[in-house]
Amino acid sequence: MAIAIERAPGGQRETVRQKRERDQELLVWPDLVFVEFICAVLFTITFVVLSVFVDAPLLNRANANITPNPSKAPWYFMNLQELLLHMDKGLAGVTVPTVALIVLAAIPYTDRSNDGQGTWFGTANAVRITVFSFIFTSFFVVWCVLWDDGAHVRVYTQIVQWIKGDEGHQVQWLGEYEPFGWLPGQLGNFVNRIYQLVFLPNRVGLRDVWHWSLPVPFQPGSGQHDGHLDWPQDFREIPVPFGGQWPVEFGEPKWMPAWLRHVYWYNSDFNVPAIMAEYVMPTVTVFLGAALLLLILRKMGCMNTVRDAWLALFTGFIVTYIALTAIGVAFRGKGQNLVLPGSVPNLEENPTIQRQYIPPPGDDRYVTATTWDLGIPRHA
């Protein structure tokens, strides 16, 4: 676009933009608003027609005494509900979404290049980056979900039982063995603990299953002082510094205002195994996956600019969002267990998952724990 420079009164230069023709402009009205209005009308009509012919899968009136099984959030929140199964509730419900939104908002401030703006796949390697990021993230997310659910242990058990020809055969998971007991002294113990850490059954196995013991002259942990430092029991109640237990013991600070006592960590403890399983491992996994994706693309020679890096991370974010939503909707059955889509309870086929179900008279297939007095005969 041509720019003319004229002299303004007073000798100062003034920049005047060349007037554009109407066909070179895109106005809010009617070019944008009119199209949005037509789309809104068509969208509304479509939903009205669908509501006439398709019933919404709504549950009946809520009953606080009966919880549906499974109890699921709306589909657009299923990704967050899926995250709740893999990390601490505050981390999954507050921290991760907040950080994700901040990172998305920061993209325009870190990618300052004007090249390829407003075009799909605006860099030379954009298509390769998108395809690889899609494949890598899909595999990574599914693998993490299956591992945290212990699917690898179940598959291993079924394979061993099939080889033995006995479905009732008791199978030990690989992580339950100590194959390096032949090594001398504490070396064998150390190698066995590392082996068991590698073959953990799932994330919470670090908190509940993995164990080790180390002889020490004194015991700083919270367990019984038996001359050994034991994981996890000696690490479940580590006093918070300056909380009245360590390094100085003191009573409850009643001199504090009531609101301050609510937030002060008096007589509080760190549960280190729970922190490792519910905070550290999920956080490390998220950052490790993103770093591994960027590193592989860098080694492949595809990632050369900041926009390439953001394209890879944004593709991974979208794939993760969709994958977690699909898993939560189609693969979570009763008790939020992983099942095949055909085993997910259906409202019409299995009405007992509703908040209140009163079977018809004479139908004893279902038994309800609590029913309301709605003028309908109660069934035991």
N, C-alpha and C positions, 0 to 999 in steps of 0.2 A: 504494500500500500504506500503510495507516494505521500510525502510529508512536505508541506511548504513552510518556510520560515519567513516571517514578516517582521518589520520593525514596528513596535508599538510606540505610542506617544511617550516621550521620556527617554527614548533611545534603547529601551530594553527589547530583547528579542522575544517573539511570541511564536509558539508552535501551533500550526493550524492543520488539522487532519483533513485530508481530501474527502469530500462528500461521497458516500457510497450510494449506488443504485439500490432500488427496493429489492431486486432479486438477489442482492448480496447480503441482505440482512435477515436475521431470524428474530422476530419479535415475540414477546411473551404472549401478546394477544394480536392476532388470532392464532398464530402458528403453534404455540405450545398449549395454551389453556384449552383451546377448542379440541385438540386431539385428546387431552386428558379427560375432558368432559365426555366425549364419545366413548372412551375406554371405560370410564366409570359407569356409564349407562349400560353398556354391554355386560360389564362384570355383574352389575346388580340384577339385570334380567336373567343372566345365566344362573345365579345363585337362587333366585326365586323359582325358576323352573326345576332346578335340582331339589330344592326343599319340598316341592310338590310331589315328586316321584320317588325320592330317596329319603328314608327316615334317618335322622341323626342317631348315632349309637350312644344315646344318653342313658345313664343309670337312673334308677328311681330315687326317691327321697333319701337323703342322707340319714344314716343311723350311726351315732358315735360308738355304739357297742359292737358294730360289725364293720370290719375293714375288708374291702375287696382284695382278692388274691389272684393275680397280681394287681397292685394299685399303681397306676402309671399316670404321669403328668401328661398334659397336652403334647401332641407330637412335636411342636416347635420348641419344647423344653426337654424333650427326651434325651438330647445330647448332654444336658447338664445333669439329668437324673442318672444317666449312664456314668458320668464322671464321679457321682457320689459313691459308686461301688468300688472305685479304684483309688480314692484318696480321702483325706479328711473332709468333713462336710463344709467347714468354713473355707477351705482351700478350693474345693470344687464349686461351691455356690457363690462365692464372693470374690476371692482373690484371682482365680483364673479368668473369669469373665471380665473383671475390671482391667487386668493387665492386657488381655486380648484387645479390648476396645481402645486402650491407650496406645498400643502398638499400631493398630490400624489407623488411628488418627495421626500418628507420627509419620506415616509414609510420605505424605506430600512435603513435609519439612526436611526430610532426609534425601529424597530423590528430587534434585533441583534441575535436572536436565529437561530441556524442551523437545528433545528429539523423539519423534514417534508419538507425540501426545494425541489422544483422541482416536487412535487406531488399535485394532486388535493385534496382539503379538508384534509390538512395535520395535523389538530388537532383533538382531540377526539370528540369535539362538533361542528365541522365545518359545517356539513350538517344541523344540527338543527339551527345553527346561520344563515346560508344562507337562509334557507326556511323562518324562522321567519322574517328576515330582508326584504326579498322580499315582504311578505304579509304586514308587518307593513308600509314599505315605499310606496307601491302601494296605500294603503288606505289613508295614510297621505297626499301624493301629490294630489291625486284626490279630497280629501276633501278640501284641501286648495284652489285648483283651483276653485272648485264649490262655495265655500264660498266667495272668492274674486269676483266672477262673479255675486253674488247675487242670485244663483240658489235656495237657501233655501227660499228666500222671494217669488220667483215665484211659487215654489211648495206649500208653505203655502197658497198663494192667490188662486191657482187653487183648492186646497182642500176645502177651505172655500166656494168658488163659487159653487163647486159641491154639497156641503152639503146644501147650500141655494137654489140650483137649478136655479141660475141666473148667467150667464156668465158675465153680465154687472154690477154685484154687486160690489160696491166700498169696498175694503178690506184694513184695516189698518194693517201694520206689527206690530208684538209684541213690537218692540222697539219704536213705536210711542205713546204707552200708558204711563200713569203715575199712576200705580196702588197703589202707596204708598203715595198718597196725603193726606191720613187721618192721617198720622203721624204729630206730632206737629212741627211747625216752620221749621228751617233749616234742621232738621233731615229727614223730608219727602222729601225735595228737594235733599238732599245728596243721600238718598237711591234710589230715582227715577233716578238720573243721573247715578248711578252705574248700575241699572237695564238696562237703555238704552245703556250703554257701553257694557254690556254683549250681548245684542241683536242688535248690529250694523248690518246694512244690508250688509256691505262689508268693505274692508280696507279703502277706501277713505271716508267712512262715519265718521271716526274719524276726518277728515279734514273738511267735508262739512255739515254733518248732526248733529253730537253730539254737544250739547251746554249746557252750565251751566253759572250761574252768582253768584258771591260772593261779598257781600258788603265789601269794604275795605276803610280805612281812606285816602289812597292815591293810585294812579293808576300808576304803572310802565310801563304799556303796551302802545300800540300805538293808541288805539281807543279814542273815545270821553271820556273825564274825567267826568263821570256821577256818580262817587261814587261806581261803581261796576266793578269788574274784570270779563270780559266776554270771554268765549271760544266759537268760535275761533277768533272772530274779534280783540280782544285786544292782540293777540299773533302772528299776521301775520307780524308785522313789529317791531321786537325787535332789537334795534340798536346793531351792532357788537361793542364790546369794542375797544376803541382807533381807531374808524373809523371816527372821526370828529363829532360825536353826543353825545357820552357818554364814559367815565365820564367827558371828557373835550371837549368843542365845539371849532372847528377851521376850517378854510377854506381849500380849495383844496391845497394839498402840491405840488405846481408847481415847487418847487426846486428839486423834485425827478427826476431822469432820466425817460425817456418815458417808457422804458421797465418795470421799477419798478412800475410806476403808473398803468400799466395794471394789475398787480397782487395784488396791494395793495387794501385793502377792504374799501377804503374811501366811506363814505355815503352808506354803505351796511347794510342790515337788515337780521335777522333770521326769516324765516317763520316757526315757531315752529309746527303748525298743519301739514304743508306739510312735514317737516322733520320727524315727528312722523309717518305719513302714508306711506311715500315713502322710508324712510331709516330704522327707528327704528323697526317698526312692521315686515317688511320682514326679517331683520337681526335676530331679536329675534326668529322669527318662524323657521328659518334655524337651529340655534343653539339649540333651544328648541326641535326640532324634533330629532336631533342627540343625544342630552343628554337623551331624553326620551327613545330612542331605546337602548342605552347602559345601562341605569338604569334597564329597564325591563329584558334585557338579564342577567344582574348581579343578579337580584332577582330570576330569573329562574335557576341560577346556571350554566349557559352555558358559561359565559365569565370569563375565569380564567387567560388568558395571554394577553400580548400586541397584539399578532397576532390575537387572537379572536376578540379584539376590532377593529382592522384594517379591518378584514374580514367583520364585520358587517357594518362598515362605507363605505367600498368600494362597497359592495353589494348595499347599499342604494344609493350611487352615481350613479352606473350603472342603477339602476331601475329608479331613477329620470331623468337621461339623456334620457332613452328610453321613459318614460311616457310623459315628456314634448314634445319630438319630435312627438310622436303619437297624442297628443292633438292638437299641432299646425298644423299638416298635415291633420288630418282626422276630426277634430271637430271645426275648426275655419272657419266661413263663412264670409259673407259680414260685413264690419265694425269690423272684428275680434271678432264677437259675437260667443258664444258657440252654436253650432247646432249639430244635428245628422249627421252622415257621408253622408246620402242621400241628405242632404240639402246644402252641400258644393258645391259652383258653379263649374261647369265643363267647360273647355275651348271649347270643341266640342259642348256641349249642350247649352251653353250660351256664345256666342262670345262677348257680350258687355263688359265683364270684361277684354278684351284685351286692350292694350294701344291705338289702333286705330282700329275701326271697321266701314267698309263702307258696308251697307247692299246692296244686289243685287237690281237692278231696280224694282220698283213696290212693294218691301217689306217694309212696314211701321211699322213693329212690333217694331223695335228698332230705337231710335233717338240718334244721336251722337252730342256732343257739339262742337267738333272740328274735322275736317278732313283735310288731305293734298291734295294738287292739284297734283294728280297722273294721270291725264287724265281720271279719273272716275267721272261720274256725281255726284254732291253733293246732299245730301238729307237734308232737314231742320230737 
